[in-house]
Amino acid sequence: MSFDSDYLWLEGDFVPFEDAKVHFLTSSLHYGTGIFEGIRSYTTPNGPAVFRLKDHIDRFFKSAKILGYRDLPYSKETIVEACLELIRRNGFEECYIRPLIYIKGGGWNLVVDDVEVEMGIAAWKWGNYLGEDALKYGIRANIATNSRLHPNITMTKGKIAGNYVNSVLAKTESLRAGFDEAILLDPSGTVAEGTGENIFVVEDGVIYTPPREMILEGLTRDSIIAIAHDIGYTVKEEKISRDQLYIADEVFVTGTAAEVVALSEIDHRSIGDGTMGPICAKLQKIYHEAVRGRLDGYSRWLDYVHDNQSTIQKGT
């Protein structure tokens, strides 16, 4: 994966890629107190458009509140416009966008008060996180030996950098064992999510997904639930046991980076006939059409990059 781009937005200014640097003694690097988002821009008939940009930035700011940040240097509106302008300056159509909040100064006493907070945004061309073949054929997964973080151990509703050590442990173990992805169980032993995706199970034409309290509520998850309802499927949020995964008709995962991907095998057990099932295939197709502006019913989810050319000023 290449992160190359001409510009990043850093601390209120657009800077060349090679100049986008923070100091080694930035406490967020040491203590995991960064806040981030993952967002995608797609090519549409009307030019590049960012999928659910305002919703992502809203969650970005909510994550900061969850960790305890009180004062941020820029408004939501400024970050939204900076994302759009960054795409314009880099000349991107389809790209991945990564906003980040971090402590630039202070934080060594393990608090987020009396610190200098800063923000940056990167954008780069990135295909499907799990690989293009994953979209066609699905992936193989296993159940991780470590559990999803307990919500009273850390704040699991925020996209907080330190939380992702949990995912790194599981994903590293999974890949070393020859799988493509790991599934994390919650502390009670029921299914929570993937290392970077939400999970869905199909049984007898009904779609099930774990309840909100034990997961990071993905915007792709929310989009797929909305699409499923629109085309007539019932979606139920309820606890799912590990063995229910094995005997499901279909299992698939969703996320901004992964998009919509089937699980063909879990713990050496084929799911369904071992290929992407019909419901996943249908939802995947509609999702890809929606994010690329080919379905009028979902245009509300798109922010077109070239609609509003605005000037981004520091501190606004």
BARO-360841 format. One record per residue (C-alpha): residue number from 1; x, y, z; chain. Coordinates in pm, whole numbers. Example, Ala and Ser with C-alpha at 12.3 -4.5 7.8 and 13.67 -1.06 7.14 Angstrom:
site k=1 px=1230 py=-450 pz=780 c=A
site k=2 px=1367 py=-106 pz=714 c=A
% end
This chain:
site k=1 px=0 py=0 pz=0 c=A
site k=2 px=131 py=343 pz=-95 c=A
site k=3 px=39 py=649 pz=109 c=A
site k=4 px=166 py=885 pz=-160 c=A
site k=5 px=-16 py=1211 pz=-217 c=A
site k=6 px=91 py=1562 pz=-304 c=A
site k=7 px=-54 py=1725 pz=7 c=A
site k=8 px=-177 py=1660 pz=357 c=A
site k=9 px=-373 py=1899 pz=575 c=A
site k=10 px=-179 py=1946 pz=898 c=A
site k=11 px=-248 py=2187 pz=1181 c=A
site k=12 px=-454 py=2419 pz=966 c=A
site k=13 px=-239 py=2430 pz=654 c=A
site k=14 px=-201 py=2226 pz=336 c=A
site k=15 px=156 py=2099 pz=336 c=A
site k=16 px=358 py=1888 pz=91 c=A
site k=17 px=354 py=1517 pz=169 c=A
site k=18 px=720 py=1507 pz=276 c=A
site k=19 px=674 py=1799 pz=519 c=A
site k=20 px=382 py=1647 pz=712 c=A
site k=21 px=567 py=1560 pz=1032 c=A
site k=22 px=507 py=1555 pz=1406 c=A
site k=23 px=775 py=1532 pz=1674 c=A
site k=24 px=892 py=1202 pz=1821 c=A
site k=25 px=802 py=1332 pz=2167 c=A
site k=26 px=434 py=1362 pz=2086 c=A
site k=27 px=255 py=1194 pz=2376 c=A
site k=28 px=-23 py=1052 pz=2159 c=A
site k=29 px=241 py=840 pz=1984 c=A
site k=30 px=348 py=700 pz=2321 c=A
site k=31 px=12 py=659 pz=2494 c=A
site k=32 px=-236 py=593 pz=2214 c=A
site k=33 px=-448 py=905 pz=2271 c=A
site k=34 px=-504 py=977 pz=1903 c=A
site k=35 px=-856 py=991 pz=1758 c=A
site k=36 px=-912 py=894 pz=1395 c=A
site k=37 px=-1168 py=826 pz=1127 c=A
site k=38 px=-1167 py=627 pz=805 c=A
site k=39 px=-1364 py=775 pz=513 c=A
site k=40 px=-1383 py=701 pz=140 c=A
site k=41 px=-1431 py=907 pz=-172 c=A
site k=42 px=-1569 py=736 pz=-482 c=A
site k=43 px=-1592 py=817 pz=-852 c=A
site k=44 px=-1948 py=907 pz=-954 c=A
site k=45 px=-2109 py=1036 pz=-1277 c=A
site k=46 px=-2089 py=1385 pz=-1122 c=A
site k=47 px=-1727 py=1365 pz=-1013 c=A
site k=48 px=-1572 py=1238 pz=-690 c=A
site k=49 px=-1801 py=1223 pz=-386 c=A
site k=50 px=-1727 py=1140 pz=-24 c=A
site k=51 px=-1952 py=880 pz=134 c=A
site k=52 px=-2124 py=995 pz=454 c=A
site k=53 px=-1859 py=1258 pz=519 c=A
site k=54 px=-2057 py=1463 pz=771 c=A
site k=55 px=-2159 py=1149 pz=962 c=A
site k=56 px=-1796 py=1041 pz=984 c=A
site k=57 px=-1681 py=1380 pz=1108 c=A
site k=58 px=-1963 py=1385 pz=1361 c=A
site k=59 px=-1842 py=1050 pz=1496 c=A
site k=60 px=-1485 py=1185 pz=1488 c=A
site k=61 px=-1580 py=1465 pz=1725 c=A
site k=62 px=-1787 py=1228 pz=1941 c=A
site k=63 px=-1484 py=1001 pz=1978 c=A
site k=64 px=-1283 py=1299 pz=2104 c=A
site k=65 px=-1556 py=1375 pz=2357 c=A
site k=66 px=-1562 py=1013 pz=2472 c=A
site k=67 px=-1187 py=1021 pz=2545 c=A
site k=68 px=-1232 py=1348 pz=2730 c=A
site k=69 px=-1096 py=1617 pz=2496 c=A
site k=70 px=-1271 py=1943 pz=2582 c=A
site k=71 px=-1149 py=2200 pz=2332 c=A
site k=72 px=-1062 py=2119 pz=1972 c=A
site k=73 px=-887 py=2374 pz=1750 c=A
site k=74 px=-1123 py=2341 pz=1451 c=A
site k=75 px=-1494 py=2307 pz=1395 c=A
site k=76 px=-1669 py=2015 pz=1228 c=A
site k=77 px=-1742 py=2239 pz=930 c=A
site k=78 px=-1374 py=2324 pz=889 c=A
site k=79 px=-1274 py=1956 pz=894 c=A
site k=80 px=-1544 py=1867 pz=641 c=A
site k=81 px=-1426 py=2140 pz=404 c=A
site k=82 px=-1059 py=2052 pz=462 c=A
site k=83 px=-1133 py=1691 pz=359 c=A
site k=84 px=-1297 py=1806 pz=36 c=A
site k=85 px=-1023 py=2057 pz=-44 c=A
site k=86 px=-753 py=1798 pz=25 c=A
site k=87 px=-909 py=1566 pz=-232 c=A
site k=88 px=-926 py=1854 pz=-481 c=A
site k=89 px=-562 py=1953 pz=-428 c=A
site k=90 px=-444 py=1597 pz=-473 c=A
site k=91 px=-659 py=1546 pz=-782 c=A
site k=92 px=-805 py=1226 pz=-641 c=A
site k=93 px=-1125 py=1054 pz=-750 c=A
site k=94 px=-1136 py=739 pz=-540 c=A
site k=95 px=-935 py=763 pz=-221 c=A
site k=96 px=-927 py=690 pz=150 c=A
site k=97 px=-933 py=983 pz=394 c=A
site k=98 px=-783 py=969 pz=744 c=A
site k=99 px=-848 py=1259 pz=985 c=A
site k=100 px=-652 py=1245 pz=1311 c=A
site k=101 px=-666 py=1431 pz=1642 c=A
site k=102 px=-351 py=1415 pz=1853 c=A
site k=103 px=-183 py=1583 pz=2147 c=A
site k=104 px=95 py=1802 pz=2009 c=A
site k=105 px=220 py=1926 pz=2345 c=A
site k=106 px=177 py=1789 pz=2695 c=A
site k=107 px=-9 py=1477 pz=2798 c=A
site k=108 px=284 py=1319 pz=2974 c=A
site k=109 px=92 py=1310 pz=3302 c=A
site k=110 px=-161 py=1074 pz=3141 c=A
site k=111 px=-445 py=1324 pz=3118 c=A
site k=112 px=-597 py=1510 pz=2826 c=A
site k=113 px=-636 py=1839 pz=3016 c=A
site k=114 px=-398 py=2133 pz=2974 c=A
site k=115 px=-259 py=1993 pz=2650 c=A
site k=116 px=-206 py=2139 pz=2303 c=A
site k=117 px=-439 py=1951 pz=2071 c=A
site k=118 px=-388 py=1945 pz=1694 c=A
site k=119 px=-545 py=1781 pz=1394 c=A
site k=120 px=-437 py=1651 pz=1056 c=A
site k=121 px=-591 py=1484 pz=751 c=A
site k=122 px=-429 py=1249 pz=501 c=A
site k=123 px=-572 py=1107 pz=180 c=A
site k=124 px=-435 py=835 pz=-43 c=A
site k=125 px=-542 py=587 pz=-307 c=A
site k=126 px=-636 py=261 pz=-141 c=A
site k=127 px=-823 py=-33 pz=-285 c=A
site k=128 px=-1025 py=-275 pz=-76 c=A
site k=129 px=-861 py=-329 pz=264 c=A
site k=130 px=-898 py=-707 pz=244 c=A
site k=131 px=-801 py=-728 pz=-124 c=A
site k=132 px=-995 py=-718 pz=-449 c=A
site k=133 px=-1032 py=-1097 pz=-453 c=A
site k=134 px=-1210 py=-1073 pz=-117 c=A
site k=135 px=-1492 py=-881 pz=-283 c=A
site k=136 px=-1546 py=-1163 pz=-531 c=A
site k=137 px=-1470 py=-1478 pz=-339 c=A
site k=138 px=-1489 py=-1392 pz=30 c=A
site k=139 px=-1228 py=-1451 pz=299 c=A
site k=140 px=-1129 py=-1709 pz=557 c=A
site k=141 px=-1157 py=-1611 pz=924 c=A
site k=142 px=-1094 py=-1756 pz=1267 c=A
site k=143 px=-1208 py=-1678 pz=1619 c=A
site k=144 px=-941 py=-1475 pz=1798 c=A
site k=145 px=-801 py=-1602 pz=2126 c=A
site k=146 px=-823 py=-1254 pz=2277 c=A
site k=147 px=-1163 py=-1097 pz=2346 c=A
site k=148 px=-1308 py=-767 pz=2231 c=A
site k=149 px=-1233 py=-494 pz=2483 c=A
site k=150 px=-1481 py=-466 pz=2768 c=A
site k=151 px=-1667 py=-131 pz=2756 c=A
site k=152 px=-1574 py=-58 pz=3120 c=A
site k=153 px=-1206 py=-119 pz=3053 c=A
site k=154 px=-1183 py=132 pz=2772 c=A
site k=155 px=-1431 py=341 pz=2579 c=A
site k=156 px=-1521 py=111 pz=2290 c=A
site k=157 px=-1756 py=356 pz=2114 c=A
site k=158 px=-1469 py=583 pz=2014 c=A
site k=159 px=-1220 py=533 pz=1732 c=A
site k=160 px=-934 py=580 pz=1974 c=A
site k=161 px=-588 py=480 pz=1856 c=A
site k=162 px=-495 py=279 pz=2164 c=A
site k=163 px=-806 py=63 pz=2133 c=A
site k=164 px=-671 py=-85 pz=1813 c=A
site k=165 px=-397 py=-278 pz=1991 c=A
site k=166 px=-682 py=-521 pz=2060 c=A
site k=167 px=-734 py=-559 pz=1685 c=A
site k=168 px=-362 py=-576 pz=1608 c=A
site k=169 px=-318 py=-871 pz=1844 c=A
site k=170 px=-609 py=-1059 pz=1689 c=A
site k=171 px=-528 py=-982 pz=1325 c=A
site k=172 px=-159 py=-1068 pz=1363 c=A
site k=173 px=-248 py=-1401 pz=1520 c=A
site k=174 px=-501 py=-1468 pz=1245 c=A
site k=175 px=-264 py=-1399 pz=955 c=A
site k=176 px=15 py=-1600 pz=1113 c=A
site k=177 px=-228 py=-1893 pz=1137 c=A
site k=178 px=-306 py=-1866 pz=765 c=A
site k=179 px=-640 py=-1687 pz=782 c=A
site k=180 px=-740 py=-1350 pz=634 c=A
site k=181 px=-925 py=-1198 pz=928 c=A
site k=182 px=-1013 py=-1256 pz=1292 c=A
site k=183 px=-1349 py=-1245 pz=1469 c=A
site k=184 px=-1350 py=-1110 pz=1822 c=A
site k=185 px=-1590 py=-1240 pz=2085 c=A
site k=186 px=-1710 py=-1004 pz=2357 c=A
site k=187 px=-1614 py=-1070 pz=2723 c=A
site k=188 px=-1931 py=-1280 pz=2768 c=A
site k=189 px=-1830 py=-1510 pz=2481 c=A
site k=190 px=-2075 py=-1393 pz=2214 c=A
site k=191 px=-1977 py=-1254 pz=1875 c=A
site k=192 px=-1871 py=-887 pz=1872 c=A
site k=193 px=-1701 py=-788 pz=1545 c=A
site k=194 px=-1399 py=-828 pz=1320 c=A
site k=195 px=-1073 py=-647 pz=1380 c=A
site k=196 px=-1189 py=-358 pz=1164 c=A
site k=197 px=-1538 py=-456 pz=1055 c=A
site k=198 px=-1888 py=-523 pz=1183 c=A
site k=199 px=-2036 py=-866 pz=1126 c=A
site k=200 px=-2368 py=-995 pz=990 c=A
site k=201 px=-2518 py=-1344 pz=987 c=A
site k=202 px=-2792 py=-1469 pz=751 c=A
site k=203 px=-3024 py=-1752 pz=853 c=A
site k=204 px=-3344 py=-1848 pz=668 c=A
site k=205 px=-3351 py=-1514 pz=487 c=A
site k=206 px=-3325 py=-1305 pz=806 c=A
site k=207 px=-3016 py=-1091 pz=871 c=A
site k=208 px=-2875 py=-1080 pz=1225 c=A
site k=209 px=-2604 py=-854 pz=1368 c=A
site k=210 px=-2468 py=-812 pz=1722 c=A
site k=211 px=-2634 py=-545 pz=1938 c=A
site k=212 px=-2489 py=-195 pz=1965 c=A
site k=213 px=-2354 py=-208 pz=2319 c=A
site k=214 px=-2053 py=-431 pz=2247 c=A
site k=215 px=-1939 py=-294 pz=1910 c=A
site k=216 px=-1807 py=12 pz=1736 c=A
site k=217 px=-2115 py=122 pz=1544 c=A
site k=218 px=-1988 py=141 pz=1188 c=A
site k=219 px=-2139 py=376 pz=935 c=A
site k=220 px=-2111 py=106 pz=671 c=A
site k=221 px=-2301 py=-121 pz=910 c=A
site k=222 px=-2569 py=146 pz=942 c=A
site k=223 px=-2581 py=187 pz=564 c=A
site k=224 px=-2617 py=-186 pz=501 c=A
site k=225 px=-2899 py=-210 pz=757 c=A
site k=226 px=-3078 py=76 pz=580 c=A
site k=227 px=-3027 py=-82 pz=236 c=A
site k=228 px=-3142 py=-423 pz=362 c=A
site k=229 px=-3462 py=-272 pz=501 c=A
site k=230 px=-3519 py=-83 pz=176 c=A
site k=231 px=-3515 py=-402 pz=-30 c=A
site k=232 px=-3737 py=-595 pz=207 c=A
site k=233 px=-3510 py=-786 pz=444 c=A
site k=234 px=-3562 py=-812 pz=818 c=A
site k=235 px=-3255 py=-714 pz=1021 c=A
site k=236 px=-3241 py=-814 pz=1388 c=A
site k=237 px=-2988 py=-695 pz=1643 c=A
site k=238 px=-2931 py=-977 pz=1889 c=A
site k=239 px=-2655 py=-1179 pz=2048 c=A
site k=240 px=-2489 py=-1437 pz=1825 c=A
site k=241 px=-2298 py=-1739 pz=1955 c=A
site k=242 px=-1981 py=-1870 pz=1800 c=A
site k=243 px=-2146 py=-2191 pz=1682 c=A
site k=244 px=-2424 py=-1994 pz=1513 c=A
site k=245 px=-2158 py=-1859 pz=1279 c=A
site k=246 px=-2059 py=-2211 pz=1173 c=A
site k=247 px=-2410 py=-2316 pz=1070 c=A
site k=248 px=-2523 py=-1986 pz=919 c=A
site k=249 px=-2637 py=-1967 pz=558 c=A
site k=250 px=-2415 py=-1663 pz=510 c=A
site k=251 px=-2175 py=-1450 pz=714 c=A
site k=252 px=-2035 py=-1119 pz=593 c=A
site k=253 px=-1853 py=-819 pz=730 c=A
site k=254 px=-1877 py=-447 pz=659 c=A
site k=255 px=-1654 py=-146 pz=710 c=A
site k=256 px=-1532 py=167 pz=536 c=A
site k=257 px=-1201 py=5 pz=445 c=A
site k=258 px=-1337 py=-346 pz=383 c=A
site k=259 px=-1670 py=-236 pz=229 c=A
site k=260 px=-1893 py=-552 pz=209 c=A
site k=261 px=-1712 py=-886 pz=211 c=A
site k=262 px=-1839 py=-1242 pz=258 c=A
site k=263 px=-1680 py=-1492 pz=494 c=A
site k=264 px=-1640 py=-1818 pz=308 c=A
site k=265 px=-1490 py=-2009 pz=598 c=A
site k=266 px=-1463 py=-1972 pz=976 c=A
site k=267 px=-1237 py=-2193 pz=1186 c=A
site k=268 px=-1194 py=-2438 pz=895 c=A
site k=269 px=-1571 py=-2471 pz=852 c=A
site k=270 px=-1725 py=-2366 pz=521 c=A
site k=271 px=-2003 py=-2113 pz=550 c=A
site k=272 px=-2293 py=-2212 pz=327 c=A
site k=273 px=-2141 py=-2356 pz=13 c=A
site k=274 px=-1812 py=-2176 pz=75 c=A
site k=275 px=-1882 py=-1888 pz=-164 c=A
site k=276 px=-2046 py=-1548 pz=-131 c=A
site k=277 px=-2415 py=-1597 pz=-64 c=A
site k=278 px=-2699 py=-1431 pz=-255 c=A
site k=279 px=-2798 py=-1179 pz=15 c=A
site k=280 px=-2442 py=-1060 pz=64 c=A
site k=281 px=-2399 py=-1038 pz=-313 c=A
site k=282 px=-2714 py=-829 pz=-348 c=A
site k=283 px=-2621 py=-592 pz=-65 c=A
site k=284 px=-2266 py=-559 pz=-191 c=A
site k=285 px=-2389 py=-467 pz=-540 c=A
site k=286 px=-2635 py=-205 pz=-415 c=A
site k=287 px=-2377 py=-60 pz=-175 c=A
site k=288 px=-2121 py=-17 pz=-452 c=A
site k=289 px=-2380 py=148 pz=-672 c=A
site k=290 px=-2493 py=377 pz=-390 c=A
site k=291 px=-2144 py=499 pz=-298 c=A
site k=292 px=-2074 py=574 pz=-665 c=A
site k=293 px=-2385 py=786 pz=-709 c=A
site k=294 px=-2574 py=544 pz=-932 c=A
site k=295 px=-2883 py=520 pz=-713 c=A
site k=296 px=-3084 py=834 pz=-654 c=A
site k=297 px=-3231 py=703 pz=-332 c=A
site k=298 px=-2896 py=728 pz=-156 c=A
site k=299 px=-2772 py=1063 pz=-286 c=A
site k=300 px=-2818 py=1205 pz=65 c=A
site k=301 px=-2510 py=1010 pz=170 c=A
site k=302 px=-2279 py=1181 pz=-82 c=A
site k=303 px=-2080 py=1505 pz=-55 c=A
site k=304 px=-1955 py=1599 pz=-400 c=A
site k=305 px=-1597 py=1721 pz=-396 c=A
site k=306 px=-1639 py=1992 pz=-658 c=A
site k=307 px=-1977 py=2129 pz=-547 c=A
site k=308 px=-1844 py=2384 pz=-302 c=A
site k=309 px=-1500 py=2536 pz=-351 c=A
site k=310 px=-1421 py=2709 pz=-22 c=A
site k=311 px=-1123 py=2865 pz=149 c=A
site k=312 px=-1008 py=2688 pz=464 c=A
site k=313 px=-872 py=2920 pz=730 c=A
site k=314 px=-695 py=2818 pz=1045 c=A
site k=315 px=-908 py=2830 pz=1358 c=A
site k=316 px=-1245 py=2854 pz=1184 c=A
% end
